Amino acid sequence: MFQPLPIFVGLRYSVAREHSFFVSFITWVSLLGVALGVAAVITVLSVMNGFESELRSRLLSLSAHAKLDNAGAPISNWQEQLELMRGSKGLLGAAPFLDTDAMLSHLPAMSGAIVRGIDPTLEGQVSAIADAMREGKLSDLTAGSNRIILGRMLAYQLQVGVGDSLTVMIPGLGSTPRLQNFDVAGIFEVGIQDHDSVLALINLHDAEAFRGLVGPTGIRLKFDDVMNAPILARATAKRLFTPLRVQDWTQENEAYFRAIRIEKTMMGLILMLIVAVAIFNIVATLVMVVSDKRTDIAILRTLGLSPRGVIAVFMTQGVLIGWLGTAIGVALGLGLALNVDVIVPFLEHTFRFHIMDPDVYYISGIPSETHVADVLQIAMLALLLSFLATIYPAFQAAKTQPAEALRYD
């Protein structure tokens, strides 16, 4: 027998075979419940992290990491601004743009859109539009050609294809709109409705001529660290002599990521209810063990074990169940989260169904991204709950009076 005595007795009670079948059954159910709950939370949050990363990459495929603008006014010296930004910490590329709200028409269809003027030679530094092209090439947007590239959903709404002509209408002076015909030179698809259904691309020089401006209205930036882009963008803007307004991707897509954070929080809380049920089972198990071991507790008290020692005995038993269940749950959850790309195709092939039908969803696979911070938080919360579950039964055991417990034994 080793010291301290309370821990030895608590471990002895945990592994002893003399328990009633019902108490042993509840003990194993509690351990299994904690393990399954922890594994479920880790797996689901990892999958949600994966979807968040996938959504972020698709949103930033055309939106860049940050943009500098002059409150809608043209930046006539934008080439000089690009030179000033060159060498800025973390900056991978910069490209000008000119956005215009417009109405596109190809009778009998009409649709609102954002017509973005870009420089095809610089655009590849800040976006992945070249990789998203389904028909045509980005280099087809030559200056003075009056060519336009449409998102796939926008082209579908207008019922146009490569080679067709459409009319672009923008507000003009007074009540007279400006009209210009463009030939469809390509179609892109990134899998995000905000891009595929509302965005159209034309050459920057064509956009300037159409709007009657000299220069773009903004500069888009891309950095080597997307999560640190807000700080890097503001540091880059300080290098410019002309002050420009900074807007990063977290501000531009704030609604998307706020919704994801709320959903992750709610899913985590809901799944932690599984752990909570298992914790209640631990409480029930310890209460029954205390009732079953009243005589043993009385004997230990008469042999000199203090009430604090009795509390330690039953806390040891409850914490062992919770910690062992948490350890199994973390191992199981990591095993599932890190192998989602193998497990999901196996289940789909075995049971002949699609979790994410490629005919319906742009994202046909189940992405997973495990964060160490999430795993640690889940494990610590499960351990804390299992510890709190031992307090009431342990204090009830400490209140046992030796004389009362041994009166009829």
Phi, psi and omega in degrees: 000133181254167178256155359284152185299316181302320180292320178299314181294319179297317177295324179297316178297325184291325184255356182294150183261000184278356180298156174293157181301319184295317180296317179296320179298314179297323179298312180292324176296319179297314180298315180294322179295317177298316181298312181294321180297313179297317180297319181295317181296314181298315183294313183294316179294326177295318178295319179293324174299320178297316178295323179297316178296320179296317178296319180297317181295323180288321178296320183276355180297331177238349186265348184063179185269332179199164176217149176247133178219166184248043179057039178091346179278151180291149176256094187290331182257042187293331177297319177294322179296320178297322179294321179294327181280343183300132181089000177296145185303124175078357184283123178264329182189161178213142182211143179281159175207160178217108182265140179220129173286129186216167173244124180258138185225132170216092191311135008267008185267148175219150180203142174284151182202166170255115179266117185251122173275129183226162171261108185302332181284337182254342187300326181297343179285337186240348182217166180254032183297326181297324179285339182270358181291127177260330176218141180079183181227151179296328181292350177290345180277072179275152181297134178081002183273346184052049175253155184220144176244131186247153168292153186300316181293323178294318177296324178293319180295324181273352180058049180234160175222180180300130181102341178284161178247143177221165182252132178251128182238129178231160178297141178242198178289134180067228182256006183266117179281161176260135181240142178209135176271137179230147175263133180288118183254350181184167179224134178240162177210121178247352177089013176237126186299324181298338177262310188292335186253353184227353188254136174228143184243136174225170179292146182300319180296322176295321179294319179296317180295320180294318181277343184076033181246161175244098180108161179284168178263356180193169178231128180261142186237149174228136183240167181282344179231103184294327181288335180260007184301320180303319180287316181296324180295319179291326176293322178295319182296333180289345179281348185271144176284323178269119182292130178237148180284138182254131173224121182260175186294332180291332177278320183292326182244032186301320183297319179301307188283335173293319178298320179293318179298318179296318180295319178297318180297314182293319178296320178298316180295318181296315181289332177292345175297330175299315178295320181298319178298318178296324179295320176298325176295324176298317177301313181297320180298313182292324177298318179291323177294319177300315179296322182286332185254023181302319180294316179298319179297317180297319180295317178298323178295318180292335178277359174111003178287129183283162175305324178296324177293322177297318177300317180296326180301309186278334172295321178300316181295313181293317180295324178299316178299312182295316183290320178295317177297320178296317180298316178296318180297318178296316179297316180293317180297317178295321178299320179287314185295323183279351181234025179301321182293345176261319185291315184297311176300324179297315179294319180296320180289322183290315184260004174055058176209164178243125175291316176240095183297121181297341178282346183247317186253145174291324179264105186269343178259170177256103180283154178217137179216108184270126177256131181300321181299319179297316181297316181295319180296317180296315181296316180295321179294318179296319179295320179295316179296321179293326176292315180297330181294340183273347190295308184298308180299322181295319179290327175296320178296322181293338180278355181297129178266122183305318183296319180293317184291328184261002186302318186254010180257000000 
